């Protein structure tokens, strides 16, 4: 698979654009529902109602189609994460606890909204280097936005000797918890129910305690 993440290539005629969108949509559905084994050029062509040659002309081989789907997915995820933060209308005057809660919720709710396809790409990334690298680029970029958001609360974090390192750890904690839930489900490590809303609430408390509560040294 190519190491260059491939966005959906441009299509210049209306009919061609519609065909390309249909191929992309059906490819995404097949990948989400059946995993990488379900994403074959023949299966995508059949689902989209087009010829195999049409898929090859618009996307190239299976690997390039997969790269285009992942690039589209990561862009949608990034846009949703940013929208969820922006919608809260944070400012330097926002109480620090609200800033942190908004950042944590934006990550967790975006994971929840995109859980099925996120799970596919995360599992693929353990075996496919190109998928891993694209996912890592997107995750690191999300971490930077998380940092920039939480830095609005920087005056309340001055008890940390390295504020950016503390925020980076807070993002790792948030990301890892959500990734574990997406991949393993609710009850791998405990039989106690903990649905997504409760998970987000408890995770917000944990991250806020780490960032805001000064430990005795």
VEXTIDO-920074 format. One record per residue (C-alpha): z, y negated, x; residue number from 0. Coordinates in nm, 3 decimals, m for minus. Each point is the difference from the previous one (the first is absolute). Layout:
BEGIN
SITE         Z         Y         X   num
SITE         Z         Y         X   NUM
...
***
This chain:
BEGIN
SITE         Z         Y         X   num
SITE     0.000     0.000     0.000     0
SITE    m0.080    m0.348     0.127     1
SITE     0.291    m0.207     0.128     2
SITE    m0.144    m0.313    m0.160     3
SITE     0.138    m0.050    m0.352     4
SITE    m0.302    m0.045    m0.224     5
SITE     0.015    m0.229    m0.300     6
SITE    m0.238     0.074    m0.282     7
SITE    m0.346    m0.102     0.133     8
SITE    m0.184    m0.280    m0.179     9
SITE    m0.246     0.084    m0.278    10
SITE    m0.247    m0.273    m0.090    11
SITE    m0.146     0.099    m0.337    12
SITE     0.196     0.024    m0.323    13
SITE    m0.095     0.362    m0.065    14
SITE     0.080     0.095     0.358    15
SITE     0.338    m0.173    m0.020    16
SITE     0.089     0.187    m0.317    17
SITE    m0.100     0.332     0.158    18
SITE     0.198    m0.079     0.313    19
SITE     0.308    m0.094    m0.199    20
SITE    m0.026     0.319    m0.206    21
SITE    m0.023     0.212     0.316    22
SITE     0.298    m0.181     0.151    23
SITE     0.207     0.033    m0.318    24
SITE    m0.072     0.370    m0.044    25
SITE     0.062     0.069     0.368    26
SITE     0.336    m0.171    m0.026    27
SITE     0.089     0.200    m0.312    28
SITE    m0.096     0.331     0.159    29
SITE     0.200    m0.079     0.314    30
SITE     0.305    m0.103    m0.201    31
SITE    m0.009     0.300    m0.231    32
SITE    m0.108     0.273     0.240    33
SITE     0.068    m0.121     0.353    34
SITE    m0.249    m0.004     0.289    35
SITE    m0.140     0.342    m0.087    36
SITE    m0.127    m0.140    m0.330    37
SITE    m0.185    m0.287     0.167    38
SITE    m0.339     0.150     0.076    39
SITE    m0.330    m0.183    m0.027    40
SITE    m0.123     0.255    m0.253    41
SITE     0.310    m0.034    m0.218    42
SITE    m0.011    m0.379     0.010    43
SITE    m0.369    m0.002    m0.089    44
SITE     0.060     0.232    m0.296    45
SITE     0.297    m0.202    m0.126    46
SITE    m0.190    m0.328     0.033    47
SITE    m0.315     0.140    m0.159    48
SITE    m0.220    m0.080     0.300    49
SITE    m0.190     0.198     0.259    50
SITE     0.154     0.113     0.327    51
SITE    m0.253    m0.218     0.177    52
SITE     0.127    m0.303    m0.189    53
SITE     0.349     0.055     0.140    54
SITE    m0.134     0.037     0.353    55
SITE    m0.215    m0.312    m0.029    56
SITE     0.290    m0.216    m0.117    57
SITE     0.291     0.141     0.198    58
SITE    m0.130     0.233     0.266    59
SITE     0.191     0.326     0.042    60
SITE     0.334     0.111    m0.142    61
SITE     0.198    m0.157     0.284    62
SITE    m0.151    m0.343    m0.060    63
SITE     0.060     0.028    m0.372    64
SITE     0.362     0.093     0.071    65
SITE     0.033    m0.298     0.236    66
SITE    m0.140    m0.232    m0.267    67
SITE     0.244     0.134    m0.260    68
SITE     0.295    m0.041     0.236    69
SITE    m0.106    m0.354     0.095    70
SITE    m0.027    m0.093    m0.367    71
SITE     0.335     0.159    m0.075    72
SITE     0.185    m0.176     0.282    73
SITE    m0.149    m0.333    m0.103    74
SITE     0.108     0.054    m0.362    75
SITE     0.350     0.100     0.114    76
SITE     0.028    m0.304     0.228    77
SITE    m0.118    m0.234    m0.275    78
SITE     0.248     0.146    m0.250    79
SITE     0.288    m0.029     0.247    80
SITE    m0.083    m0.365     0.065    81
SITE    m0.042    m0.072    m0.371    82
SITE     0.339     0.150    m0.082    83
SITE     0.164    m0.227     0.259    84
SITE    m0.203    m0.306    m0.097    85
SITE     0.083     0.045    m0.369    86
SITE     0.369    m0.047     0.078    87
SITE    m0.073    m0.354     0.130    88
SITE     0.237     0.027     0.293    89
SITE     0.087    m0.304     0.209    90
SITE     0.248    m0.089     0.276    91
SITE     0.236    m0.107    m0.282    92
SITE     0.001     0.346    m0.159    93
SITE     0.334     0.180     0.051    94
SITE    m0.026     0.248     0.291    95
SITE     0.090     0.297    m0.219    96
SITE    m0.289    m0.078    m0.234    97
SITE    m0.242    m0.034     0.292    98
SITE     0.097     0.341     0.136    99
SITE    m0.006     0.161    m0.345   100
SITE    m0.350    m0.136    m0.061   101
SITE    m0.131     0.135     0.330   102
SITE     0.153     0.345    m0.052   103
SITE    m0.118     0.020    m0.361   104
SITE    m0.353    m0.106     0.097   105
SITE    m0.026     0.290     0.245   106
SITE     0.163     0.258    m0.226   107
SITE    m0.183    m0.096    m0.318   108
SITE    m0.335     0.001     0.182   109
SITE     0.075     0.349     0.131   110
SITE     0.093     0.114    m0.349   111
SITE    m0.315    m0.147    m0.154   112
SITE    m0.227     0.171     0.254   113
SITE     0.202     0.316     0.061   114
SITE    m0.264     0.272    m0.064   115
SITE    m0.264    m0.137     0.238   116
SITE     0.261    m0.121     0.249   117
SITE     0.129     0.357     0.022   118
SITE    m0.350     0.133     0.072   119
SITE    m0.059    m0.244     0.284   120
SITE     0.346     0.048     0.151   121
SITE    m0.040     0.376     0.010   122
SITE    m0.355    m0.031     0.135   123
SITE     0.127    m0.231     0.270   124
SITE     0.206     0.283     0.151   125
SITE    m0.322     0.181     0.089   126
SITE    m0.275    m0.263    m0.001   127
SITE     0.031    m0.259     0.276   128
SITE    m0.236    m0.252    m0.159   129
SITE     0.189     0.009    m0.330   130
SITE     0.328    m0.040     0.189   131
SITE    m0.125    m0.298     0.199   132
SITE    m0.130    m0.183    m0.306   133
SITE     0.323     0.071    m0.187   134
SITE     0.203    m0.121     0.298   135
SITE    m0.199    m0.325     0.021   136
SITE     0.062    m0.065    m0.368   137
SITE     0.371     0.086     0.027   138
SITE     0.053    m0.225     0.301   139
SITE    m0.176    m0.285    m0.180   140
SITE     0.227     0.059    m0.300   141
SITE     0.299    m0.009     0.232   142
SITE    m0.107    m0.341     0.127   143
SITE    m0.020    m0.134    m0.355   144
SITE     0.340     0.153    m0.077   145
SITE     0.137    m0.176     0.309   146
SITE    m0.155    m0.335    m0.093   147
SITE     0.151     0.031    m0.347   148
SITE     0.350     0.092     0.115   149
SITE    m0.004    m0.275     0.264   150
SITE     0.044    m0.241    m0.291   151
SITE     0.359     0.124     0.008   152
SITE     0.031    m0.037     0.379   153
SITE     0.301    m0.240    m0.008   154
SITE     0.203     0.275    m0.169   155
SITE    m0.100     0.255     0.265   156
SITE     0.118    m0.185     0.309   157
SITE     0.280     0.250     0.064   158
SITE    m0.273     0.239     0.121   159
SITE    m0.066    m0.049     0.370   160
SITE    m0.370     0.067    m0.063   161
SITE    m0.098    m0.102    m0.353   162
SITE    m0.356     0.129     0.023   163
SITE     0.119     0.340     0.126   164
SITE     0.245     0.018    m0.290   165
SITE    m0.275    m0.083    m0.251   166
SITE    m0.230     0.253     0.163   167
SITE     0.266     0.268    m0.045   168
SITE     0.049    m0.109    m0.363   169
SITE    m0.373     0.049    m0.056   170
SITE     0.008     0.340     0.169   171
SITE     0.291     0.105    m0.221   172
SITE    m0.179    m0.119    m0.314   173
SITE    m0.334     0.150     0.098   174
SITE     0.144     0.335     0.109   175
SITE     0.206     0.040    m0.318   176
SITE    m0.302    m0.070    m0.221   177
SITE    m0.229     0.222     0.209   178
SITE     0.249     0.287    m0.026   179
SITE     0.014    m0.039    m0.378   180
SITE    m0.380    m0.008    m0.028   181
SITE    m0.049     0.309     0.215   182
SITE     0.299     0.215    m0.096   183
SITE     0.090    m0.116    m0.350   184
SITE     0.339    m0.077    m0.148   185
SITE     0.210     0.309     0.063   186
SITE    m0.075     0.141     0.346   187
SITE     0.331    m0.112     0.150   188
SITE     0.214    m0.027    m0.313   189
SITE     0.013     0.139    m0.351   190
SITE     0.140    m0.329    m0.132   191
SITE    m0.258    m0.197    m0.201   192
SITE    m0.120    m0.319     0.170   193
SITE    m0.311    m0.137    m0.175   194
SITE    m0.203    m0.276     0.161   195
SITE     0.181    m0.297    m0.164   196
SITE     0.335     0.133     0.118   197
SITE    m0.138     0.079     0.344   198
SITE    m0.126    m0.358     0.035   199
SITE     0.335    m0.139    m0.112   200
SITE     0.200     0.210     0.247   201
SITE    m0.248    m0.062     0.280   202
SITE     0.026    m0.375    m0.059   203
SITE     0.378     0.022     0.028   204
SITE    m0.022     0.196     0.323   205
SITE    m0.253    m0.233     0.162   206
SITE     0.188    m0.309    m0.116   207
SITE     0.328     0.136     0.136   208
SITE    m0.161     0.066     0.337   209
SITE    m0.164    m0.341     0.023   210
SITE     0.268    m0.220    m0.157   211
SITE     0.338     0.162     0.067   212
SITE     0.137    m0.077     0.341   213
SITE     0.160     0.306     0.154   214
SITE     0.321    m0.039     0.196   215
SITE    m0.070     0.032     0.369   216
***
